């Protein structure tokens, strides 16, 4: 049966805007981890191989939180889990602030863990975006929310610049003060979460009530409303490919991002310039998400994965080869862009194949698998950099992206978001 294409209802647009603003506020804090976290770790340990641990902690604790958070979100709705996320995120930032001023590695590690747990819960924001759109608009709708994160690429450098200047003028630590601002941003996020109505899960459960002209076959609607076990879904090839490719692209991005701040700091660049570099990287990750989403809905997920893997591999290879600020910054921007293309395509694939009553859990599985790779690969990157030099990291990036193209080639996508693997 042919779908009648309708516009996006006003309340869906309003909820999408709120989610985008929440993403922007959260991203402002998230960027402090790659911008300042590795520098804090180096200050505490003076061990190059450990700098990747700052990202790895969040990459594993976040996914560990993602599945129980997704299970709760599938039962109680997305808003309650998002509120839990902003509370944990704010507490984690306070702990990191205290760790720097008290010179405590243990408190710093605990702060990273709590921060990661908060991020794990906040990943349900992507699920909330997918909830509110029919299949033909899922990637585009998700892209609108993710584009909001690009505002954080502006907010975080401004935050670091303002707090570093204030710290310098008042005898404070420039690596500590930015973390003190994050709890206030999380309070604003909590207000925005409260304003989202109705809960996105309720929209997903009654999608035709919100898109009256959207024609969905009774058979498909029944499948979407049924409680399918995650184990059964994980046997489907599109989901296997999506989970694997998302993990691989996360691994490349994490490895390059964790080392870039160190490369720049070793060459005497200020924390403000480092933050701008990371900010442009985050802009690459999210700034074009709505455009990428529209392309994924029109060209298909498979083609976008091919494009994303090429961009990711080339930029991941070039970025660690030099200490030139412009080249590192440009390369890191394209690493973010390549990751974004893969991420939008693969997460949209999960949305294509997963009913809304299981999507929160599926996102948790996705984050858990991606986090496992992100835990190991940045540490491997630090080891390669210390023992073989930064060019070895670039070579590793290329090798990791090759399987993305291979797995994408196995996908039989008959039309965007529709797969034939029966």
N, C-alpha and C positions, 0 to 999 in steps of 0.2 A: 504494500500500500504506500502510495506517495505521501511524503510529509508536506504539509502546507507551511511554508516559511513565514514566520511571524517575527515582529520586532521584540526587543528586550523590554519587559514590563518595568514601569518606573520604580517599583519597590526592589526589583532585582538590581537595577542600576544603582540605587541608593546603598543597598547592602554591599555591592561590589566596591563602591567608593570607600565605604567604611573599612572593608577588608584591605583595600589597597593602602589606606592611611596607616592601618595597624602594621602592615608589612614595612612601611617606610620607617616607622618609629622603631620597630624591632631591628631592622637592618642597620640603623644608626648605631645601635649597640653591638650588633654582630660583627661589624667591621673592626671593632677594637681588638678582637681576638687575633686576626692576622696582622693588623697594624702594630699592635703593642704587645700582644701576648708572647710572641717569640723573643722580643727584646727583654721582657720581664724574666722569661725562663733562662735566657742567656746570662742575665745579671745574677740570678740565683745559683746557677750551676756551672757557668762558663764551659759548657759542653755543647759543641756544635750539633752533635748527633741527636740531642734531646729537644731541639727547638721545634721539631715536628709534633712533639707531644702536646703542645698547646692546642693545635687543631685536632689531633687524634683523640684527646679526651672528650671533646664535644661530639666528635663524630661517632664515638661508641656509646657514650651515655645518652646522647639524644635518641639514637635508634632504640636503645634499650627501653626508653620511655615511650617511644612512638607506638609500639604495639599495644601495651596496656592503655595508653591514652586513646588509641584508635578504637579499642574494644569498648571503652567507656563512652567515647563519642558516638559510636554506632548504637548504643543503648540509650544514652541520656541526651544526645545532641552535641553539636560542635561548640556552642558558646561556653558551656561549663568547662570544657577542656581548655579552650583558649584562655579563659580567665585563670585557670591553674597555671598555664604556661607563663603568663606575664608576672604572676607572683613569684614563681621560681626564678625567672630570669632576673627580676629585680634583686632578689636575695643573693643570687650568684654574683652580680655586679658589686654589691656591697662587700661581699667576702673578698673579692679580688682587690678592691680598694684597700681593705684592711690588711691584706697580705703584703701589699707593696709598702705601706707605711710602717708595718711591723716587721718587715723583712722575714716573712715566714713562707717557705716553700710549701709546707703542708697545707696551710690555709689557702694558698694560691691554687693548689691542686683540688681542694674541696670546692673552691669557688668555680673552677672550670667544670667540675662534675655537676654542680647544681645549675650552673648556666646551661650546660648541655641538656640536662633534664627539662629545663624550661623550653629550650629550642625544640626538643622532641615533641612536647605537647603543642607548641605553636605551629608545627608542621600541619596540623589539622586545618590551618587556614587555607592551604591548597585544596584540601578535600572539600572544604566549605565552598570554595569557588566552583569546583567541578559539580557539586551538588545542585547548583542553581541554574545550570544550563542543560538543554537537551543535547543529544549526541552530536548533532551537526555544528554545535557552537561550543563544545566542551573545551577544546584547546584555546579558542579565542577568549572565552570567559576566564579561563585560568590565566591566560596571558595578561589580561587587564589587571588582575590582582597582583601578579608577580611584577608587573611594570611599576607598581607602587613602591616596590623595594628599591628601585633605582633612585628614588628620592633620598634614600639613606646614603647613597653614594655622594650626595651633596652635603647632607647633614653631618655625617661622621667627620669628614675633613674640617668642616667649620667648627665642630665640637672640639676636635683635637687642637686646632689652631687657637681657639679662644681660651681653652683651659691651659694650654702650654704657655701662652703669653701671661695668663693670670698667675700660673705657678711660678714663672720666672720672676715676676714682679713682687711676689709675696713669699718667696723662699720655700715654695712647695715642690713636690715631686711631680714632674710632667707625665710620668707613667702611671701615676695614681689618680690624679684629679678627674680625668674624663669618666672614670667608672662611677663616680659619685653622682653624675647627672642621670645615669640610666634609670634608676628607680622612678624618677619623676616622669620620664617618658613612658614607663610601664603603667603608671597611674592613668595617663591620658589614653593609653591603649585599652585599659579596662573600661573606661567610659565609652569608647567607641564600640567595644564588644557588646556592652549592654544595649546600645542603640540598634544593633542588628535585629530586625524583626521581619518575618518569623525566623526561627532557627533554620539554617540552610538544610539540615537533614529533613525537616518537615517539607521543605520545598521539593527535595528530591523524591520523597515518598509520594507526593501528589503533583508531579511535574506538569500534568495536563491541566490542572486547576490554575496554574500560573502562566501557562502558554496555551490559551483556549483553542487556538488554531492548529496546535501541534498534533498531528495524527500519528499515533503509535499503535501498532498491531496489538491485539489482546495477548497474543502469545509472548511477544517481547516484554510487554508490561508485566505479565505474570512472572517472567524470569527475573525482571529487575526488582520486583517486590519480594521475591522469595529469599529465604535465608540460606544461601549457599555456603557450604563449609569452605574455609580457606584452603584446606588440603586439596579439595576437588579443583578449585580454581588454579592452584599452582601447577596442575598437570597440563594446563592449556599452553600451547607453544607461544602465542603472542605475549602472555604474561611472563613466561620464562625469559623470552628475549628482552622484554622491557626491563625486568629486574636485573638481568646480567649487564645490559648496556648502561643502565643508569649507574650501577656500581662502578663500572670501568671508567666512565666519564668523571664521576665523583673522585675517583682515585687519582687521575691525572691532575685535575684541578687542585686538589688538596696538596699534592706533592709540590707543585710549582708555587702555589700561593704561600705555603709555609716557609719556603726558602727565599722568596723575593724580598721580603722585608729585611732579612739578614744581609742579602747581597747589597742592598742600598745602604743599610746602616754601616756596613764595613767600609763603604766608600764615602762616609761622612755626610750623608744626606740627613736632613732634619726629620724629626718625627712628623712634622706637618707635611713635608714632601712625600714621606712614606705613606701617610694617610691618604693623600691625594691619589697616589699610585693605586693603593688598594681600593679607593673610592671609584676610580675609573674601571677597575676590574669588576667591582660589584655592579657598576652601571652596565658593563658588558653582559653580566650574568642576567640582569633583569630589565634593563632599559628598553629592549626591543621585544620583550615577551609577547606583547599583544600582536605585533606584526608577525612574529614567528608562529604564534597560535593561529592566526588567520591563514598563513601559508600551510600549516600542518592540516588544517581543516579542508584546504583546497587541493594541495599537492599530495597529501598522504603522509603518514608517520614514517614510512620506510625511506622515502627520498630525503626527508629532513635528517634522519639518522646518518645517512651517507654524507650529507653536507657537514653536519656537526662534527663527525669524526675526523674529516679532513682538516677543518679549521682548528680543531683541538690538537691534533697531532703536529701540524706545522708550527703553530704558535707555542705549544709546549716544548718543542725542540729548540726554537730560537731563543726564548726568554732567558734560560739560564746560561747562555753562551757569552753574555757580556755584562758589564757593570754600568754601561751607559744608561742614564736615567730614562731618556726618551725611548730607547729600544725596549728596556725592561717594562716600562709603563705601557707601551703599545702592545707588546707581546702579551702582557698579563690581561689587557683589555680583551684581546682576541681569544685567550684561554677562557675567559668568562663567557664570551659570545658562543664559542664552540660548545661549552658545557650547556648553555641556555638552550641551544637548538636541540641537543640530545635530550635534555631534561623535559622540555615541553612535549617533545614527541613521545618519549617513553612514558611519562606520567599520563598523557592523554590516552595512550594505549591501555594503561591500567583502568582508566575510567571507561573506556570502550567495552571492556570485558568483565567488569566487576559491578555487581548490583550495589545500590547505595547503602543497603543495610550491612555491607561487608567492606565498603571502601575505606573506612577509617582503619580497619585492621590491615587491609592490603597496603595502605600507605605505611603502616608500621612495619610490615615485612620488608617493604621497599627500603625504608630508612635503615632497618637492621642490617640488611645485606650490604647496602652502600656504606654503612658505618664500619662494618667489618673490614672492607677494603680500605676505607679512609684511615682506619686505625693503623694498618700495617704499612701502607704505601708511603705516607709522609716520613715515617721512621726509616724506611728503606731509602727514601730520597736523602735524608740527613746522612745516612751511612755512606751512600754513593758519593755525596758531595765531599765528605770528610776524607774518604779513602781514594777516590778516583777523580775528584774535581766536578764542578758544576756541569760540564758538557755531558758527563755520564747520566745526569738527571734528564737532560733533553732527549737522549737516546732512549731511555726507559719510557719516556712519555710516548714516543712514536710506537714502540713495541706494544704498549698497553692499548693504543687506539686501534690497532689492526683487528683484533677480535670483534670490535664494534661493527665494522663493515661486514665481516664474515657472518655474524649472527643476523644482521639486518637482511642479508641476501637470502636467508632462509624464510623470511616472512612473506606469506602470500596475502597481500592486501588488495582485494578486488576493487575497492573504492575507499576513500578516506575514512578510516575508523571501522571498516568492515573487513573481516578476515575469513579465509576459507582454508581450514585445516582439519576438516572432517575426514 
